[in-house]
Amino acid sequence: MTEAAVPAAGTIRAKNRAARWITEILQPPVVVSAQLLLSPLTTPGLPGTLGYGALAAVFVCLLPLGLLLILVRLGRVSDHHISNRKQRAPVLVLTLVSIGVGLIVLAATGAPPSVTAMVLAVVGGVVVLAAVSPFWKISGHAAAISSSTAIAVLMLGPAWLPLVLLVPAVGWSRVVLRAHTLAQVVAGTLFGGVVMAGIWWLLQGWLVG
């Protein structure tokens, strides 16, 4: 190996390591959980309503993630990022079932409408990803981070705009790890930031006012 090749190999390893860290830290269950925890902030009742955001995160993120990890352990799914697109639709359908149960629980416990609006926005995203996954591997990481940052800025104001810098970071990590093509990352980003955030904005106006 030449002297020039050694630094080049080290740079590639460092880049891949950084990409893996970003991918894991900002994976959809983590990002969407944070999004749901923030959801009660737009309605009165704080801090008592914060528990509803946590309850929503259990059904939307934690239970589906736990089920996914079991499927990975059983060898039914390749990995916890569901790299094989053909395995995505069944997992996403199970996620929808968990979310449906969660919506029933939230309604029964008197959750604020802002939490319901956020959960329904996530449902819209999951439905589209489940429909597209058998044909094309749109980036769920990109969709989650772009929708979460867009919603955070809409909810909390322009002071939170620096969060948008996380969007290209996550997209870069997915491309570097060869988990997605650039087109799949761009599609996920636009879908999350425009469609999912748009669904939330409409539901927020309708349910919360």
Residue, then its C-alpha position, 0 to 999 in steps of 0.5 A: m500500500t502506498e503512503a498516499a493510500v493510507p491517509a485515504a483509507g483512514t479518511i474513508r473509515a472516519k467518514n463511514r464512522a461519522a455517517r454511522w453515528i449520525t444514522e443511529i442517533l437520528q434514526p426515525p424512532v428517535v426523531v419521531s419520539a422527540q417530535l411527539l414529545l413536543s406535540p403538547l406544547t401548542t395547547p394549554g395544560l402544560p406540564g400535565t399534558l407532556g405525558y400524552g406526548a410520551l404515551a404517543a411515543v410509546f405506541v408510535c415508536l417504542l412498541p414498533l421498534g421493540l417488535l422490529l428488534i424481535l423480528v431482527r433477532l428471529g431473522r425475519v428482518s435483515d436489520h433494524h433499519i430494514s435495509n431490504r425494501k421488500q421487508r418494509a411494508p409488513v413492518l410498517v403495517l404492524t406499525l400502523v396497527s400499533i399507532g391505531v391502538g395508540l390513537i384509541v388509548l389517547a382518545a380514551t385518556g383525553a389527550p390534547p388535540s395537538v398530540t392527535a394531530m401529530v400522530l395522524a401526521v405520522v400515520g400519513g407518512v407511514v401509509v405512503l412509505a408502506a405503499v412506496s416501499p415495495f417499488w422504491k426505497i425512499s429514505g425514511h431517515a430523510a423523511a423523519i428528520s425533515s418533517s420533524t425539523a420543519i414542524a419544530v420550526l413551525m411550532l416554536g418559531p424561527a429561532w429553531l431554524p438551525l435544526v434544519l442543518l440536521v437534514p443534509a447531515v442525515g441525508w449525507s450519512r445515508v448516501v455515504l453508507r450506501a443505504h440510499t441513492l441521492a434521489q431516494v434521500v431527496a425524495g424522502t426529504l421533500f416528502g417529510g418536509v412538505v407533505m408530512a409537515g403539511i399534513w400536520w399543519l392542516l390538522q393542527g389548524w383543524l383540530v387545535g385551531 
